[in-house]
């Protein structure tokens, strides 16, 4: 891991690992670690980009039922 990046929580670690897998086009593992990052996120953290990663990843993998299920649990801001 780069010494300049501080991974002070499980949430930060999972995001870091998910991004590493994305850089190597390993979509399944990118999605897996994005889901772990979502589940370990503190309540005040915006996880919308991670949720988008999960939905897009499942779609790219052809797992449409999983993509739809992830879409259904994605919170939306109502304005």
C-alpha positions as CSV (number, residue, x, y, z in Angstrom):
1,X,0.0,0.0,0.0
2,X,1.2,3.5,-0.7
3,X,2.7,5.1,2.5
4,X,1.0,8.4,1.7
5,X,-2.5,6.9,2.1
6,X,-3.8,6.4,5.7
7,X,-6.3,3.6,6.0
8,X,-7.7,4.3,9.4
9,X,-10.8,2.1,9.2
10,X,-12.2,-1.0,7.6
11,X,-14.4,1.3,5.4
12,X,-11.3,3.1,4.0
13,X,-9.5,-0.2,3.5
14,X,-12.4,-1.8,1.6
15,X,-12.7,1.3,-0.7
16,X,-8.9,1.1,-1.4
17,X,-9.1,-2.6,-2.3
18,X,-12.2,-2.1,-4.4
19,X,-10.4,0.7,-6.4
20,X,-7.3,-1.6,-6.8
21,X,-9.5,-4.3,-8.4
22,X,-11.2,-1.7,-10.6
23,X,-7.8,-0.6,-12.0
24,X,-7.2,-4.2,-13.0
25,X,-10.7,-4.8,-14.4
26,X,-11.6,-7.4,-11.8
27,X,-15.2,-6.4,-11.6
28,X,-16.4,-9.2,-9.4
29,X,-13.9,-8.4,-6.7
30,X,-14.4,-4.7,-7.1
31,X,-18.1,-5.2,-6.4
32,X,-17.4,-7.5,-3.5
33,X,-15.2,-4.9,-1.7
34,X,-17.6,-2.0,-2.6
35,X,-20.3,-3.9,-0.8
36,X,-18.1,-4.4,2.2
37,X,-17.3,-0.7,2.2
38,X,-21.0,0.1,2.1
39,X,-21.7,-2.2,5.0
40,X,-18.9,-0.8,7.1
41,X,-19.6,2.9,6.3
42,X,-20.2,5.2,9.2
43,X,-23.8,6.6,9.2
44,X,-22.7,10.1,8.0
45,X,-20.8,8.9,5.0
46,X,-22.2,9.2,1.5
47,X,-22.1,5.8,-0.1
48,X,-23.8,6.7,-3.4
49,X,-20.7,6.2,-5.5
50,X,-20.1,2.8,-4.0
51,X,-23.7,1.8,-4.6
52,X,-23.3,2.9,-8.2
53,X,-20.2,0.7,-8.4
54,X,-22.2,-2.3,-7.2
55,X,-25.1,-1.7,-9.6
56,X,-22.9,-1.1,-12.6
57,X,-20.6,-4.0,-11.7
58,X,-23.5,-6.5,-11.4
59,X,-24.8,-5.2,-14.7
60,X,-21.4,-5.6,-16.4
61,X,-21.3,-9.2,-15.0
62,X,-24.7,-10.0,-16.4
63,X,-26.1,-10.5,-12.9
64,X,-29.2,-8.4,-13.6
65,X,-31.3,-9.7,-10.7
66,X,-28.5,-8.7,-8.3
67,X,-28.1,-5.3,-10.0
68,X,-31.9,-4.7,-9.6
69,X,-31.8,-5.8,-6.0
70,X,-28.9,-3.4,-5.3
71,X,-30.8,-0.6,-7.1
72,X,-33.9,-1.2,-4.9
73,X,-31.9,-0.7,-1.7
74,X,-30.2,2.4,-2.9
75,X,-31.3,5.5,-0.9
76,X,-32.3,8.5,-3.0
77,X,-32.4,12.1,-2.0
78,X,-35.9,13.4,-2.4
79,X,-36.0,17.1,-3.4
